[in-house]
Amino acid sequence: RWEEATGETVDDVVFLSKHVASSNRPALTIHPIGTPHLREGEALTAGGKPGWAAPPNPRIGPWFRLLKNIANSHNLVPEFEVTLEATHHGPEINSPTMFVEIGSTEEYWKRQDAAQAIALVVGVGRTGSWRKNCSWKLEQ
């Protein structure tokens, strides 16, 4: 819809989201999207299309490593588990995509220290810098 409305090409998509897990364990997660494990006719609980996956965002690896470093330096570990999840839901999109999440309950979604760690990863924090070529520099 964005491309149609603006004429701008979407190079990649990052969803900032709340992670939910039955374990209720505090977590900072990154993952690609899609439901390649489902067959046609199987129930989709969180969007997508059976047997389909979006291209993974090329920032997944660098951001996951950066998230681990930031979580450690901000003393979020071992309370928070930093995880690279398997793909398990939609939406259906053709651009390289990933989710970056805080989980797994409302108590943790509200944590400012977890939000600050995520903000630093995506370059919103005052010490992060965004670069088009997907390289990252965390300035001290």
N, C-alpha and C positions, 0 to 999 in steps of 0.2 A: 504494500500500500504506500510506503514511503516513496519508493521509486516512482510509482504512478503519480503521486500527488506533487512531487517536487522535481522530478526528472533527474535526481541525483542517484548515482549508483551506490548500493550498500556493499562495502568491501567486506565487512565482517560485523558480527553482532555479539555483544556481551550482555547477558541478563544478570542483574544483581538481584538476588532472591533470598527468601527464607527457606532453609533446608528443614525437612521433616523426616525423622527416622523413628521407627518403633523403639529403638534403644533409648531414646531421649538423651543420648550422650552429646555433650557440647562438641561441635565440629565446625571447621572451616573447610569448605569443599570446592572443588573445581571439577567440571565434567562436560563432555560433549553431549549432544542431544540426538535422540532418535529411539526407535523401538525395533531394532533389527532382530531381536529375539522372539518377537511375536509373529504369528502367522495370520493371514487374512481370516477375519471372523472372530479372532480372539479379542477379549475386552481390552480397551485402552482406558486406563485409569487416569492418565495425565496428559492426554493429547498425543499427537504424532500420527503415524500411519504404520500399520503392521509391515514388518520387513524393511523398513526405511530408516536411514540415518542421514543427518545433515553432514556436510563436510566439517571436520573438526577445525576449530579456530587455531591458527598457527601459534597463538600466544599461550596455549594451554601449558606446554612444557615450561617455558620461561616463567610464566606467572605462578605455576605451582611451586617451582624452586624458590622464587621470590617470596611467596606466601609462607613457605616453611621457614625461611630466614627471618622474615618480619615477625611471625608468630613466636619464634624462639627468642628474638631480641626484645620482644614486648612481654615476655614471661607469660604467654598464653598457653604454652606447652609445659607440662603434660595435661593441664585441665582440658584444653581443647585438642581434639584429634585433627590433624591436618591431613585431608584425604583427597585422592584423585579417584573419583567415582566412575563406575561404568555408566555408559549411556542407558537411560531407562525411561525417557519421556520426551514429548514434543516441546514446543510446537513444530509444525512442519514448515521448514524454511530452506531455501537453497543456498544461502550465504554461509560461509564458515562461521560457526556459532559455538558458544560455550556458556555455561552457567557458573557464576561465582557466588557462593552461598555462605550464610551464617546459620548454624543449626544447633540444636535440633528442636528446641521448644521456645515459647514466647520469652521465657526468662533470659535465654541466651540471645535471642533476636534483638533485645533491647540493650545489650552490652556495648557501651561506647568504645571500650578497648578493642573488641572484636571488629566493630565498624571502622575504627581508625586503621586497623591492620588491612582491612579490605580496601579502604580509601587509598592507602599508600600503594597497594598493589596496582590499582587501576590508574594511578597518577593523579588522583584528586587531592591527595594530601599535599601539604606544602613542601615535602621533600621528594616527591616523585616527579618524573618528567615523562611526558608522552612523546613517542617517536613513531612516525609512520612506518618505519621498517621493522617494527616489533622488537627492537632492542631496548633494553631498559637500563637505566642508571639510577641507583639510589644514592643521592648525595647525602653526605654526613653533615 
